[in-house]
Amino acid sequence: MKWIRYRNRKKRKIDGYTVACASKQETGLPYDVYVDSLGADKRWRHWPGIPRIGVIVNDIVVPVSISDTPEILSGKEFADSKIVLEWIAHFHEALLMHWNKELDDLEILTIITSKNLRNSNL
């Protein structure tokens, strides 16, 4: 588990948003995932009001909605996206609690890294 600064590639500078990162080794997913520490408190330009996490695919953050039927918000499909969508659906309640500030970063990271899905059937 680590906390990082989100890099806005378009502006090429650190824009001050803090995210918690769960590595692929910790989650069992083929990609690292970011959960935004500000969640619902952040003013979003894109997809306002839609809870989401970031999936890091080839060094690009791909936004995916948090729900029991998650969707790739940018429309950019990626390899093994089905596995990621199933993972988000499995943890959607805890992810939504974090988005709504009912769980802090350490609590959500503990939950989403506690069950390595590589060896389970959800």
Secondary structure, DSSP 8 states (H G I E B T S, - for coil): -EEEEEEETTTTEEEEEEEEEE-HHHH-SSSEEEEESSGGGS--SSSTT--EEEEEETTEEEEEE-SSS--BTT----TTHHHHHHHHHHTHHHHHHHHTTSS-HHHHHHHHTSS-GGGS--
